[in-house]
Amino acid sequence: MKIGIQVLAYNCSDTFEGLIKPWIDLKEKHNIKIWVGSGQFKLYNELGYKNENESTIKLLQTMLDKGEIDYLFQPDPDNLLGDFEMRDKCIPWMRENDIDLMIQVDADEFYEDQAQVYLEFILNNQDPDCYNTIFKNIIGKDQTEDWKRFSAAWIKRNGGIGHYYFDCHWSWSGPNNPLHNPDHPNTLEYRWVNTIDIPKEICHPAHYTWTIDDNTTGPSHIKDKIKYQQILYGGKQYCEYEWDEENQQLIRKTGTGNVDIFV
């Protein structure tokens, strides 16, 4: 069995070694290979944000030379890619390396000493096609709440992994899938198959996505990420967070019209 870890890493030279170390420590035991994609997303560049990735690339190149990571993809600086386009670059590599289980890790997701039990749960429960991780979302400075997303799949099933098509979402391929998207009859959305949540009592890693001072990847300030998501998803209404410039605080508008403040 071969396990492939896909990581997107941008502007994270201060934290990446700590994030990836638990997976490096498990490489030999579990036959793990690590693919890393690193580059500024195209939309950030179009918005005029400075490329802050130089020190991260230097770190990743050193780790590649040491054999700690197995592949480093960098987009052409004159032809930058979006999120899903960057992730899509890992698929040929996964196929070439005969990967059975793909694990998707972003540079703000810290499994730390839970990486081993995470893997053990999957290997002891192989009937599902996909697995979700329930993260401990860090919001503001120290407030937390649970947040769930896809983190692993047996990518040879259901006709094999096909392609990423938006953000971190992807599809299976193969014309004989029992379910399909009418607009793409030969594909099967990854969320349409047998998927289970990994119990948070077993694995509940930290996700530093809406932090103010503890950003581990992405743009230097949270307000830049908010602007990015508002445009990517098609409007302010599709990003629940806003930045209050006057009071220098993160706010979230709830469905009831209330406002959560994170300072």
BADO-666395 format. One record per atom (N, C-alpha, C): residue in three letters; x, y, z. Coordinates in pm, whole numbers, padded with zeros to 5 digits, always signed. Example, Ala and Ser with C-alpha at 12.3 -4.5 7.8 and 13.67 -1.06 7.14 Angstrom:
Ala+01319-00569+00780Ala+01230-00450+00780Ala+01320-00330+00780Ser+01285-00225+00708Ser+01367-00106+00714Ser+01290+00003+00787
This chain:
Met+00084-00119+00000Met+00000+00000+00000Met+00088+00125+00000Lys+00050+00222-00082Lys+00125+00346-00091Lys+00036+00464-00055Ile+00089+00553+00026Ile+00016+00671+00072Ile+00083+00795+00017Gly+00003+00884-00041Gly+00055+01010-00092Gly-00009+01127-00020Ile+00074+01218+00027Ile+00024+01338+00094Ile+00041+01457+00002Gln-00069+01528-00020Gln-00069+01649-00102Gln-00075+01770-00009Val+00021+01861-00024Val+00024+01980+00061Val+00039+02104-00026Leu-00043+02205-00002Leu-00021+02336-00061Leu+00042+02424+00046Ala+00156+02485+00011Ala+00233+02561+00109Ala+00277+02693+00050Tyr+00227+02802+00105Tyr+00263+02936+00058Tyr+00288+03027+00178Asn+00399+03100+00175Asn+00431+03196+00281Asn+00418+03132+00419Cys+00489+03022+00438Cys+00476+02948+00564Cys+00610+02895+00615Ser+00718+02965+00585Ser+00851+02916+00621Ser+00870+02907+00773Asp+00797+02986+00850Asp+00813+02983+00996Asp+00745+02863+01060Thr+00647+02805+00992Thr+00565+02701+01056Thr+00564+02568+00982Phe+00612+02566+00857Phe+00593+02446+00776Phe+00668+02324+00830Glu+00788+02343+00879Glu+00863+02227+00929Glu+00789+02159+01044Gly+00729+02238+01133Gly+00652+02179+01242Gly+00527+02110+01193Leu+00464+02167+01090Leu+00342+02108+01035Leu+00369+01974+00969Ile+00478+01965+00892Ile+00503+01845+00812Ile+00581+01737+00886Lys+00646+01772+00997Lys+00730+01675+01067Lys+00657+01547+01107Pro+00533+01552+01161Pro+00466+01426+01198Pro+00450+01332+01079Trp+00429+01388+00961Trp+00413+01304+00841Trp+00548+01251+00794Ile+00652+01332+00804Ile+00787+01285+00769Ile+00827+01170+00860Asp+00795+01182+00988Asp+00831+01077+01084Asp+00763+00944+01053Leu+00650+00949+00980Leu+00575+00827+00949Leu+00604+00774+00808Lys+00692+00839+00733Lys+00714+00803+00594Lys+00758+00657+00577Glu+00858+00618+00651Glu+00911+00482+00635Glu+00813+00377+00684Lys+00750+00402+00797Lys+00657+00305+00856Lys+00538+00278+00766His+00486+00382+00700His+00362+00368+00624His+00380+00387+00473Asn+00503+00385+00426Asn+00530+00398+00282Asn+00465+00524+00226Ile+00500+00637+00286Ile+00441+00767+00251Ile+00533+00845+00160Lys+00474+00909+00059Lys+00544+01007-00023Lys+00470+01140-00012Ile+00546+01251-00016Ile+00488+01383+00006Ile+00509+01472-00116Trp+00398+01519-00172Trp+00398+01614-00283Trp+00362+01751-00227Val+00441+01853-00261Val+00414+01989-00215Val+00401+02083-00335Gly+00294+02159-00338Gly+00278+02265-00437Gly+00292+02399-00368Ser+00373+02488-00426Ser+00399+02615-00359Ser+00406+02730-00458Gly+00317+02825-00440Gly+00315+02944-00524Gly+00198+03032-00485Gln+00209+03159-00514Gln+00098+03251-00489Gln-00017+03219-00583Phe-00139+03217-00531Phe-00254+03194-00618Phe-00271+03313-00713Lys-00319+03281-00832Lys-00332+03381-00938Lys-00417+03500-00896Leu-00528+03475-00826Leu-00618+03583-00789Leu-00552+03682-00694Tyr-00470+03634-00601Tyr-00398+03726-00512Tyr-00308+03818-00593Asn-00241+03763-00693Asn-00155+03844-00778Asn-00235+03948-00854Glu-00352+03906-00905Glu-00437+04000-00980Glu-00490+04112-00892Leu-00504+04084-00761Leu-00550+04186-00668Leu-00436+04279-00624Gly-00316+04250-00670Gly-00203+04337-00641Gly-00128+04305-00514Tyr-00152+04189-00454Tyr-00083+04153-00331Tyr+00059+04104-00361Lys+00151+04143-00277Lys+00291+04107-00294Lys+00310+03956-00281Asn+00396+03901-00366Asn+00435+03761-00354Asn+00531+03746-00236Glu+00493+03668-00137Glu+00571+03657-00013Glu+00625+03515+00006Asn+00662+03449-00102Asn+00692+03306-00094Asn+00839+03270-00103Glu+00927+03368-00115Glu+01068+03338-00142Glu+01131+03250-00034Ser+01110+03283+00093Ser+01173+03205+00200Ser+01113+03065+00210Thr+00985+03053+00175Thr+00921+02920+00177Thr+00980+02830+00069Ile+01002+02884-00050Ile+01062+02804-00157Ile+01202+02759-00118Lys+01280+02845-00057Lys+01414+02806-00013Lys+01408+02690+00086Leu+01316+02700+00181Leu+01299+02593+00279Leu+01257+02463+00211Leu+01159+02470+00123Leu+01108+02350+00058Leu+01214+02286-00031Gln+01295+02366-00097Gln+01402+02311-00180Gln+01503+02236-00094Thr+01534+02291+00023Thr+01625+02223+00115Thr+01565+02090+00162Met+01437+02090+00193Met+01371+01968+00238Met+01365+01865+00125Leu+01347+01911+00002Leu+01348+01821-00113Leu+01486+01758-00130Asp+01589+01839-00118Asp+01726+01789-00132Asp+01759+01685-00025Lys+01701+01701+00093Lys+01723+01607+00203Lys+01638+01481+00192Gly+01541+01482+00101Gly+01451+01368+00088Gly+01337+01369+00188Glu+01317+01482+00256Glu+01207+01491+00352Glu+01073+01504+00281Ile+01072+01577+00170Ile+00956+01577+00081Ile+01002+01515-00050Asp+00908+01466-00131Asp+00944+01388-00248Asp+00926+01461-00380Tyr+00845+01566-00381Tyr+00826+01641-00505Tyr+00785+01783-00469Leu+00839+01878-00542Leu+00804+02019-00522Leu+00759+02076-00655Phe+00633+02119-00660Phe+00580+02184-00780Phe+00574+02334-00757Gln+00628+02410-00853Gln+00619+02555-00850Gln+00559+02602-00983Pro+00454+02684-00979Pro+00397+02734-01104Pro+00491+02835-01170Asp+00476+02849-01299Asp+00548+02950-01375Asp+00507+03087-01321Pro+00602+03170-01276Pro+00565+03301-01221Pro+00493+03391-01321Asp+00507+03362-01449Asp+00436+03440-01552Asp+00303+03376-01590Asn+00271+03265-01527Asn+00145+03196-01555Asn+00096+03129-01427Leu+00062+03210-01327Leu+00023+03158-01197Leu-00109+03081-01206Leu-00134+02997-01107Leu-00250+02911-01105Leu-00342+02945-00988Gly-00466+02902-00997Gly-00559+02912-00887Gly-00545+02793-00795Asp-00623+02792-00688Asp-00619+02685-00588Asp-00639+02548-00653Phe-00752+02527-00721Phe-00780+02394-00775Phe-00681+02356-00885Glu-00634+02455-00962Glu-00537+02425-01067Glu-00405+02378-01008Met-00367+02435-00895Met-00245+02392-00827Met-00261+02250-00775Arg-00373+02223-00709Arg-00396+02090-00655Arg-00399+01985-00766Asp-00455+02024-00879Asp-00469+01930-00991Asp-00334+01878-01039Lys-00228+01956-01017Lys-00096+01916-01061Lys-00043+01794-00986Cys-00103+01762-00872Cys-00056+01646-00796Cys-00109+01515-00853Ile-00217+01519-00931Ile-00282+01395-00974Ile-00195+01309-01064Pro-00130+01364-01168Pro-00039+01279-01247Pro+00071+01216-01162Trp+00122+01293-01066Trp+00226+01240-00977Trp+00172+01127-00892Met+00049+01141-00840Met-00012+01034-00761Met-00025+00908-00845Arg-00067+00923-00970Arg-00081+00807-01058Arg+00054+00743-01088Glu+00151+00826-01122Glu+00284+00774-01156Glu+00347+00698-01040Asn+00315+00741-00918Asn+00371+00676-00799Asn+00280+00567-00743Asp+00175+00533-00816Asp+00087+00422-00781Asp+00028+00439-00641Ile-00014+00563-00610Ile-00067+00593-00476Ile-00206+00533-00458Asp-00227+00467-00345Asp-00357+00410-00311Asp-00443+00508-00231Leu-00383+00566-00128Leu-00454+00656-00038Leu-00394+00795-00049Met-00476+00893-00087Met-00430+01032-00092Met-00482+01107+00030Ile-00391+01176+00097Ile-00426+01261+00211Ile-00402+01406+00171Gln-00502+01489+00192Gln-00495+01630+00155Gln-00472+01713+00281Val-00357+01779+00287Val-00321+01860+00403Val-00287+02001+00355Asp-00343+02101+00419Asp-00305+02238+00389Asp-00211+02291+00496Ala-00142+02400+00465Ala-00036+02448+00552Ala-00087+02522+00675Asp-00220+02518+00699Asp-00274+02571+00824Asp-00342+02461+00906Glu-00313+02333+00873Glu-00375+02218+00940Glu-00269+02138+01013Phe-00272+02142+01145Phe-00165+02087+01227Phe-00212+01960+01299Tyr-00175+01845+01242Tyr-00212+01716+01302Tyr-00122+01681+01420Glu+00003+01724+01416Glu+00100+01702+01524Glu+00100+01555+01568Asp+00085+01527+01697Asp+00095+01388+01743Asp-00030+01306+01713Gln-00128+01365+01643Gln-00248+01292+01605Gln-00237+01227+01467Ala-00129+01252+01395Ala-00113+01196+01261Ala-00115+01044+01263Gln-00050+00984+01360Gln-00044+00838+01368Gln-00183+00778+01391Val-00260+00832+01486Val-00391+00773+01513Val-00488+00802+01398Tyr-00468+00914+01331Tyr-00547+00945+01211Tyr-00527+00835+01106Leu-00403+00803+01079Leu-00374+00699+00981Leu-00423+00562+01027Glu-00405+00532+01153Glu-00450+00402+01205Glu-00600+00386+01188Phe-00675+00492+01213Phe-00820+00483+01196Phe-00856+00450+01052Ile-00795+00518+00957Ile-00825+00493+00815Ile-00786+00351+00776Leu-00668+00309+00816Leu-00620+00176+00777Leu-00701+00065+00841Asn-00761+00093+00955Asn-00847-00006+01022Asn-00993+00003+00978Asn-01025+00104+00895Asn-01163+00124+00847Asn-01156+00157+00698Gln-01128+00058+00616Gln-01102+00082+00474Gln-01225+00071+00385Asp-01342+00041+00439Asp-01462+00030+00355Asp-01503+00164+00293Pro-01500+00276+00368Pro-01537+00404+00305Pro-01440+00442+00193Asp-01491+00518+00097Asp-01405+00570-00010Asp-01332+00696+00033Cys-01400+00779+00116Cys-01345+00908+00157Cys-01362+00928+00307Tyr-01281+01020+00361Tyr-01281+01049+00504Tyr-01279+01201+00524Asn-01354+01246+00624Asn-01352+01386+00666Asn-01280+01399+00799Thr-01206+01506+00813Thr-01147+01541+00941Thr-01230+01653+01005Ile-01257+01641+01133Ile-01323+01748+01209Ile-01213+01831+01275Phe-01193+01950+01224Phe-01086+02036+01273Phe-01134+02125+01388Lys-01039+02165+01469Lys-01063+02267+01571Lys-01026+02401+01507Asn-01125+02470+01455Asn-01102+02597+01387Asn-01059+02703+01487Ile-00944+02764+01463Ile-00898+02874+01548Ile-00945+03004+01483Ile-01025+03082+01556Ile-01082+03205+01501Ile-01040+03323+01589Gly-01002+03432+01523Gly-00953+03546+01600Gly-00820+03511+01664Lys-00812+03524+01796Lys-00688+03490+01866Lys-00695+03356+01937Asp-00808+03327+02000Asp-00811+03203+02078Asp-00948+03137+02084Gln-01045+03185+02005Gln-01175+03121+02004Gln-01174+03004+01907Thr-01249+02900+01940Thr-01248+02779+01858Thr-01389+02729+01831Glu-01404+02658+01721Glu-01527+02587+01690Glu-01494+02475+01593Asp-01578+02373+01587Asp-01553+02261+01498Asp-01586+02297+01353Trp-01506+02242+01263Trp-01525+02262+01119Trp-01478+02136+01048Lys-01557+02088+00955Lys-01530+01958+00892Lys-01503+01973+00744Arg-01403+01899+00694Arg-01384+01891+00549Arg-01315+01761+00511Phe-01321+01730+00383Phe-01255+01613+00327Phe-01105+01615+00357Ser-01048+01497+00387Ser-00903+01493+00408Ser-00834+01373+00346Ala-00909+01266+00309Ala-00840+01149+00253Ala-00935+01067+00167Ala-00879+00995+00068Ala-00959+00909-00019Ala-00872+00798-00076Trp-00938+00684-00102Trp-00875+00573-00176Trp-00894+00605-00324Ile-00790+00658-00386Ile-00807+00725-00515Ile-00804+00632-00636Lys-00794+00501-00615Lys-00804+00408-00728Lys-00946+00356-00746Arg-01034+00385-00654Arg-01172+00338-00661Arg-01256+00426-00754Asn-01375+00378-00788Asn-01473+00458-00865Asn-01416+00512-00996Gly-01334+00433-01061Gly-01274+00476-01186Gly-01147+00556-01169Gly-01106+00580-01043Gly-00984+00656-01016Gly-01010+00805-01004Ile-00921+00875-00936Ile-00935+01020-00921Ile-00926+01086-01058Gly-01014+01185-01079Gly-01018+01251-01209Gly-00944+01384-01210His-01007+01487-01153His-00944+01619-01155His-01007+01707-01048Tyr-00931+01808-01004Tyr-00985+01915-00920Tyr-01055+02014-01011Tyr-01170+02067-00966Tyr-01246+02155-01053Tyr-01279+02291-00991Phe-01274+02303-00858Phe-01295+02433-00794Phe-01247+02426-00650Asp-01169+02528-00610Asp-01121+02534-00473Asp-01051+02401-00439Cys-01096+02331-00333Cys-01033+02203-00298Cys-01122+02084-00337His-01214+02104-00429His-01311+02001-00466His-01267+01927-00592Trp-01296+01797-00597Trp-01249+01714-00708Trp-01353+01607-00743Ser-01326+01538-00852Ser-01418+01433-00898Ser-01342+01306-00930Trp-01415+01195-00927Trp-01365+01068-00978Trp-01383+01070-01130Ser-01324+00971-01196Ser-01343+00958-01340Ser-01395+00819-01371Gly-01438+00798-01496Gly-01487+00667-01537Gly-01632+00670-01577Pro-01666+00617-01696Pro-01803+00625-01747Pro-01901+00532-01677Asn-01854+00438-01598Asn-01943+00340-01537Asn-01979+00372-01393Asn-01953+00494-01350Asn-01989+00532-01214Asn-02140+00529-01196Pro-02186+00480-01079Pro-02331+00472-01057Pro-02397+00607-01042Leu-02322+00709-01004Leu-02374+00845-00994Leu-02290+00935-01083His-02349+01039-01136His-02272+01129-01220His-02335+01267-01224Asn-02254+01363-01258Asn-02300+01500-01279Asn-02355+01510-01421Pro-02482+01549-01439Pro-02538+01557-01575Pro-02456+01643-01670Asp-02388+01746-01615Asp-02307+01832-01701Asp-02174+01768-01738His-02135+01667-01661His-02010+01595-01686His-02037+01446-01667Pro-02097+01381-01766Pro-02150+01246-01748Pro-02048+01139-01714Asn-01921+01166-01735Asn-01821+01064-01706Asn-01750+01087-01574Thr-01805+01172-01488Thr-01740+01200-01361Thr-01834+01178-01244Leu-01775+01160-01129Leu-01849+01137-01005Leu-01789+01226-00897Glu-01868+01312-00838Glu-01820+01405-00736Glu-01775+01328-00612Tyr-01663+01368-00553Tyr-01607+01292-00441Tyr-01700+01287-00321Arg-01788+01386-00306Arg-01879+01388-00191Arg-02001+01299-00210Trp-02012+01235-00327Trp-02129+01151-00355Trp-02106+01005-00320Val-01989+00971-00272Val-01958+00830-00244Val-01961+00806-00092Asn-01930+00683-00054Asn-01931+00643+00086Asn-01823+00717+00164Thr-01864+00806+00251Thr-01771+00891+00327Thr-01806+00886+00475Ile-01704+00883+00560Ile-01728+00889+00704Ile-01642+00997+00767Asp-01689+01046+00882Asp-01612+01141+00962Asp-01520+01064+01055Ile-01397+01108+01065Ile-01307+01051+01165Ile-01344+01113+01299Pro-01380+01033+01399Pro-01426+01089+01527Pro-01326+01188+01585Lys-01377+01302+01629Lys-01285+01402+01682Lys-01224+01358+01815Glu-01284+01257+01880Glu-01223+01203+02001Glu-01092+01132+01968Ile-01078+01091+01842Ile-00955+01026+01796Ile-00859+01128+01737Cys-00913+01219+01656Cys-00829+01315+01586Cys-00903+01447+01572His-00847+01553+01628His-00912+01684+01629His-00805+01792+01611Pro-00743+01797+01493Pro-00629+01888+01473Pro-00670+02034+01465Ala-00574+02120+01491Ala-00598+02265+01486Ala-00592+02314+01341His-00683+02407+01311His-00690+02468+01177His-00683+02620+01194Tyr-00570+02678+01159Tyr-00548+02822+01179Tyr-00587+02899+01053Thr-00717+02910+01030Thr-00761+02972+00905Thr-00811+03114+00920Trp-00875+03148+01033Trp-00931+03282+01050Trp-00866+03351+01170Thr-00735+03334+01180Thr-00661+03395+01290Thr-00621+03538+01253Ile-00590+03616+01355Ile-00549+03755+01334Ile-00398+03768+01341Asp-00337+03712+01445Asp-00192+03724+01463Asp-00117+03594+01443Asp-00188+03482+01428Asp-00124+03351+01421Asp-00136+03288+01283Asn-00136+03369+01177Asn-00145+03314+01043Asn-00026+03222+01017Thr-00052+03104+00962Thr+00054+03008+00934Thr+00082+02994+00786Thr-00004+03048+00701Thr+00014+03040+00556Thr-00076+03144+00491Gly-00057+03165+00361Gly-00140+03261+00290Gly-00091+03403+00305Pro-00176+03501+00277Pro-00136+03642+00286Pro-00106+03682+00430Ser-00034+03791+00446Ser+00010+03832+00579Ser-00104+03876+00669His-00211+03929+00611His-00322+03979+00692His-00452+03912+00653Ile-00533+03885+00752Ile-00659+03814+00730Ile-00753+03889+00636Lys-00745+04022+00634Lys-00836+04098+00548Lys-00810+04069+00400Asp-00685+04032+00365Asp-00655+03997+00227Asp-00721+03865+00189Lys-00724+03770+00283Lys-00791+03643+00257Lys-00941+03663+00242Ile-00999+03750+00323Ile-01142+03778+00313Ile-01175+03835+00176Lys-01096+03931+00129Lys-01119+03990-00003Lys-01109+03882-00111Tyr-01010+03796-00100Tyr-00990+03686-00195Tyr-01113+03595-00200Gln-01164+03556-00083Gln-01278+03465-00081Gln-01405+03532-00133Gln-01422+03659-00104Gln-01541+03729-00154Gln-01545+03728-00307Ile-01431+03745-00369Ile-01425+03744-00515Ile-01433+03602-00570Leu-01359+03510-00509Leu-01357+03372-00556Leu-01495+03309-00554Tyr-01570+03333-00445Tyr-01700+03269-00430Tyr-01816+03350-00486Gly-01787+03470-00539Gly-01890+03542-00612Gly-01963+03650-00536Gly-01906+03702-00428Gly-01971+03813-00358Gly-01950+03807-00208Lys-01971+03923-00142Lys-01952+03931+00002Lys-02039+03833+00078Gln-02158+03805+00023Gln-02252+03719+00095Gln-02201+03576+00107Tyr-02099+03539+00028Tyr-02049+03402+00030Tyr-01926+03385+00119Cys-01883+03491+00182Cys-01778+03482+00284Cys-01837+03539+00412Glu-01852+03455+00513Glu-01923+03498+00633Glu-01842+03593+00720Tyr-01712+03605+00693Tyr-01627+03692+00775Tyr-01603+03826+00706Glu-01586+03930+00788Glu-01549+04062+00739Glu-01443+04120+00831Trp-01367+04214+00777Trp-01266+04282+00858Trp-01313+04423+00889Asp-01320+04455+01018Asp-01359+04589+01065Asp-01232+04672+01076Glu-01205+04752+00973Glu-01081+04829+00968Glu-01074+04933+01080Glu-01188+04995+01110Glu-01189+05101+01212Glu-01149+05047+01349Asn-01203+04931+01386Asn-01175+04874+01518Asn-01071+04763+01515Gln-01017+04736+01396Gln-00913+04635+01380Gln-00955+04502+01442Gln-01068+04451+01394Gln-01117+04324+01448Gln-01189+04244+01339Leu-01191+04114+01359Leu-01259+04022+01270Leu-01402+04006+01317Ile-01498+04014+01224Ile-01638+03997+01261Ile-01702+03892+01170Arg-01808+03833+01219Arg-01883+03736+01139Arg-02031+03764+01155Lys-02100+03778+01044Lys-02244+03799+01046Lys-02314+03664+01041Thr-02402+03642+01135Thr-02472+03515+01144Thr-02603+03521+01066Gly-02663+03404+01046Gly-02788+03397+00972Gly-02903+03466+01042Thr-02892+03489+01172Thr-02999+03555+01248Thr-02983+03706+01249Gly-02878+03756+01185Gly-02855+03900+01183Gly-02764+03948+01294Asn-02725+03857+01385Asn-02632+03893+01491Asn-02490+03902+01435Val-02402+03962+01512Val-02262+03976+01470Val-02173+03918+01578Asp-02086+03823+01537Asp-01983+03772+01627Asp-01859+03856+01608Ile-01794+03891+01718Ile-01671+03971+01712Ile-01557+03887+01765Phe-01447+03882+01688Phe-01328+03806+01728Phe-01212+03904+01738Val-01155+03913+01856Val-01048+04010+01878Val-00923+03940+01928
